[in-house]
């Protein structure tokens, strides 16, 4: 796709929390990142309400290993409490994604310039992201750099299929669906030779409503256009 990008993201630890483990406060990471977690990383690299970033597939480069740590999270009734979190250790993923225009955002029609958004996205990857990269949670710092998807040796090359059970796929936000409600999507991913091909959000059949929600309004008054952003970088943005 002409509006697609590929990048590598890695870090010492990651915590893509299985929501079933949040109830008792002892967080346990999924074995692999969710679609929403990777989308969040993409949006930390570059986000605008004009576009929707779509994750196509990821490639797991390092063996899946876990490590438990005793932590002291804030107790909202006062002070700290004790908990045990289980993190993924030494993670490295290759990501392939692309963007589409958000047609549920007619207020951002003035900013639909595919070439300029693509140029900004590629430059943002080369810069390591426009915002800090987190691997699931804030204490897990991540790092981003360009790559060619499929290059390099994956631990799971020729490993076959691994069925990962039912996982959260992601969150449906009202400004992306046109529905005034917040929804969660579930799916059953299969990793084949280290590669997970994601379903598109609209292809997920297991969807549950969480709550009512209305989209935030954006327009030229509170969002810098792609033209303005590239101009501030001294780019013509024609390529």
C-alpha positions as CSV (number, residue, x, y, z in Angstrom):
1,X,0.0,0.0,0.0
2,X,1.3,3.5,-0.8
3,X,0.2,4.8,2.6
4,X,1.8,1.9,4.6
5,X,4.8,1.9,6.8
6,X,7.0,-0.8,8.5
7,X,8.9,-0.4,11.8
8,X,10.5,-2.2,14.6
9,X,9.5,-1.7,18.3
10,X,11.5,-3.2,21.2
11,X,12.1,-2.8,24.9
12,X,13.3,-4.6,28.0
13,X,9.8,-5.2,29.4
14,X,6.2,-5.1,28.2
15,X,2.8,-5.5,30.0
16,X,-0.1,-6.1,27.7
17,X,-2.5,-6.8,30.5
18,X,-5.0,-9.6,30.4
19,X,-8.2,-7.8,31.8
20,X,-9.2,-11.0,33.7
21,X,-6.2,-10.4,35.9
22,X,-7.0,-6.8,36.8
23,X,-9.7,-7.8,39.2
24,X,-7.4,-8.9,42.0
25,X,-4.7,-6.3,41.1
26,X,-2.1,-9.0,40.1
27,X,-1.6,-8.0,36.5
28,X,-0.5,-10.7,34.0
29,X,0.6,-9.9,30.5
30,X,-0.8,-11.6,27.4
31,X,1.8,-13.5,25.5
32,X,1.7,-11.1,22.6
33,X,0.5,-7.5,22.2
34,X,-3.1,-6.8,21.3
35,X,-4.1,-4.9,18.2
36,X,-5.0,-1.9,20.4
37,X,-1.6,-1.9,22.0
38,X,0.2,-1.8,18.7
39,X,-2.3,0.8,17.4
40,X,-1.5,2.9,20.5
41,X,2.2,2.7,19.6
42,X,1.4,3.8,16.1
43,X,-0.5,6.7,17.4
44,X,2.4,7.7,19.7
45,X,4.5,7.8,16.6
46,X,2.0,10.0,14.8
47,X,-1.7,10.7,15.4
48,X,-4.2,13.0,13.9
49,X,-8.0,12.8,14.1
50,X,-8.0,13.0,10.3
51,X,-6.6,9.5,9.9
52,X,-7.2,6.0,11.4
53,X,-4.1,3.8,11.8
54,X,-4.8,0.1,10.8
55,X,-2.4,-2.6,12.0
56,X,-2.0,-5.3,9.4
57,X,0.4,-7.7,11.0
58,X,3.2,-8.1,13.5
59,X,6.2,-10.4,13.6
60,X,7.4,-11.7,17.0
61,X,11.2,-11.6,16.8
62,X,12.3,-12.8,20.3
63,X,11.2,-15.8,22.3
64,X,8.2,-15.2,24.6
65,X,9.5,-15.0,28.1
66,X,7.9,-13.7,31.3
67,X,9.2,-12.3,34.6
68,X,7.3,-11.5,37.7
69,X,8.1,-8.5,39.8
70,X,6.8,-7.2,43.2
71,X,5.5,-3.7,42.7
72,X,3.9,-1.0,44.9
73,X,1.0,0.6,43.0
74,X,-0.8,3.5,44.4
75,X,-3.8,2.6,46.6
76,X,-6.5,5.2,45.8
77,X,-7.8,5.0,49.4
78,X,-4.4,6.3,50.4
79,X,-0.7,5.2,50.4
80,X,0.6,2.2,48.5
81,X,-0.3,-1.4,48.3
82,X,1.7,-4.6,47.3
83,X,1.1,-6.4,44.1
84,X,2.8,-8.9,41.8
85,X,2.9,-8.1,38.1
86,X,4.1,-10.6,35.4
87,X,5.8,-8.8,32.5
88,X,7.0,-10.0,29.1
89,X,10.8,-9.7,29.0
90,X,13.1,-8.6,26.2
91,X,10.4,-8.0,23.5
92,X,11.0,-7.1,19.9
93,X,8.3,-6.9,17.2
94,X,8.2,-5.9,13.6
95,X,5.0,-4.0,12.6
96,X,3.3,-3.4,9.3
97,X,0.5,-0.9,9.3
98,X,-1.3,1.7,7.1
99,X,-3.7,4.6,7.5
100,X,-7.0,5.4,6.1
101,X,-9.0,8.7,6.3
102,X,-11.6,8.8,9.1
103,X,-14.8,9.4,7.2
104,X,-16.7,9.8,10.5
105,X,-14.8,13.1,10.8
106,X,-16.3,15.5,8.2
107,X,-14.9,18.3,10.4
108,X,-11.4,17.2,9.4
109,X,-12.0,17.0,5.6
110,X,-9.8,20.0,5.1
111,X,-6.8,17.9,6.3
112,X,-7.1,14.9,4.0
113,X,-3.8,15.0,2.2
114,X,-2.5,11.5,1.9
115,X,1.0,12.3,0.7
116,X,1.7,14.7,3.4
117,X,0.4,12.5,6.2
118,X,2.5,9.6,4.8
119,X,5.6,11.8,4.7
120,X,5.0,12.9,8.3
121,X,4.4,9.3,9.5
122,X,7.7,8.1,7.9
123,X,9.7,11.0,9.3
124,X,8.1,10.4,12.7
125,X,9.2,6.7,12.7
126,X,12.8,7.8,11.8
127,X,12.7,10.2,14.7
128,X,11.6,7.4,17.1
129,X,8.0,8.8,17.5
130,X,6.5,12.1,18.3
131,X,5.6,11.0,21.8
132,X,7.1,8.5,24.2
133,X,6.6,4.9,23.3
134,X,5.1,2.6,26.0
135,X,4.8,-1.2,25.7
136,X,1.4,-1.6,27.3
137,X,2.0,0.4,30.4
138,X,3.9,3.5,31.3
139,X,6.7,1.8,33.2
140,X,7.6,-0.3,30.1
141,X,9.6,2.1,27.8
142,X,9.7,1.2,24.1
143,X,11.9,2.3,21.2
144,X,11.0,2.5,17.5
145,X,13.0,2.5,14.4
146,X,12.4,1.8,10.6
147,X,12.7,-1.7,9.4
148,X,11.8,-4.0,6.5
149,X,9.0,-6.3,7.6
150,X,10.2,-9.9,7.3
151,X,14.0,-9.2,7.4
152,X,16.1,-10.6,10.1
153,X,15.8,-13.9,12.0
154,X,12.7,-14.6,14.2
155,X,12.9,-17.1,17.0
156,X,9.6,-18.6,15.7
157,X,10.7,-19.1,12.1
158,X,9.3,-22.5,10.9
159,X,7.7,-22.9,14.3
160,X,4.2,-23.6,13.0
161,X,1.0,-22.4,14.5
162,X,0.4,-21.3,18.1
163,X,-3.2,-20.8,19.1
164,X,-3.4,-17.9,21.6
165,X,-7.0,-18.4,22.8
166,X,-9.5,-15.6,23.3
167,X,-7.9,-12.1,23.6
168,X,-9.0,-8.5,23.5
169,X,-8.6,-7.3,19.9
170,X,-9.2,-3.6,20.6
171,X,-11.6,-0.7,21.5
172,X,-14.2,0.8,19.2
173,X,-14.3,4.6,19.8
174,X,-17.3,6.6,18.6
175,X,-15.4,8.9,16.3
176,X,-14.1,5.8,14.4
177,X,-17.4,3.9,14.2
178,X,-20.0,6.7,14.1
179,X,-21.8,5.1,17.0
180,X,-22.2,7.0,20.3
181,X,-20.8,4.2,22.4
182,X,-17.5,2.7,23.6
183,X,-17.2,-1.0,22.6
184,X,-14.6,-3.8,23.1
185,X,-13.7,-6.3,20.5
186,X,-12.6,-9.9,21.1
187,X,-11.0,-12.5,18.8
188,X,-9.0,-15.7,18.7
189,X,-5.6,-15.0,17.1
190,X,-3.2,-17.6,15.7
191,X,0.5,-17.0,15.4
192,X,2.1,-18.8,12.4
193,X,5.9,-18.9,12.2
194,X,6.0,-15.8,14.5
195,X,3.5,-13.7,12.4
196,X,0.1,-12.6,13.6
197,X,-2.2,-11.2,10.8
198,X,-4.8,-9.0,12.5
199,X,-8.4,-8.9,11.5
200,X,-9.7,-5.4,10.7
201,X,-11.8,-3.9,13.5
202,X,-14.9,-4.1,11.4
203,X,-14.3,-7.8,10.8
204,X,-14.5,-8.7,14.5
205,X,-17.7,-10.4,15.3
206,X,-17.4,-10.5,19.1
207,X,-18.2,-7.0,20.1
208,X,-19.5,-5.8,23.6
209,X,-20.8,-2.4,24.5
210,X,-18.9,-0.8,27.5
211,X,-20.7,2.5,27.9
212,X,-22.2,5.5,26.1
213,X,-19.8,8.0,24.7
214,X,-19.8,10.9,22.3
215,X,-16.8,11.9,20.1
216,X,-14.7,15.0,20.8
217,X,-15.0,17.8,18.3
218,X,-12.0,18.7,16.2
219,X,-11.6,21.4,13.6
220,X,-9.0,23.8,12.2
221,X,-9.2,25.9,15.4
222,X,-7.7,23.1,17.6
223,X,-5.8,20.8,15.2
224,X,-2.7,21.7,13.2
225,X,-3.1,20.6,9.6
226,X,-0.6,18.3,7.8
227,X,0.3,21.3,5.6
228,X,1.1,23.5,8.6
229,X,3.1,20.7,10.3
230,X,5.3,19.9,7.3
231,X,5.8,23.6,6.7
232,X,7.0,24.0,10.3
233,X,9.6,21.2,9.5
234,X,10.7,23.0,6.4
235,X,9.3,20.3,4.1
236,X,7.4,20.9,0.9
237,X,5.6,17.6,1.3
238,X,5.2,16.8,-2.4
239,X,6.7,13.3,-2.4
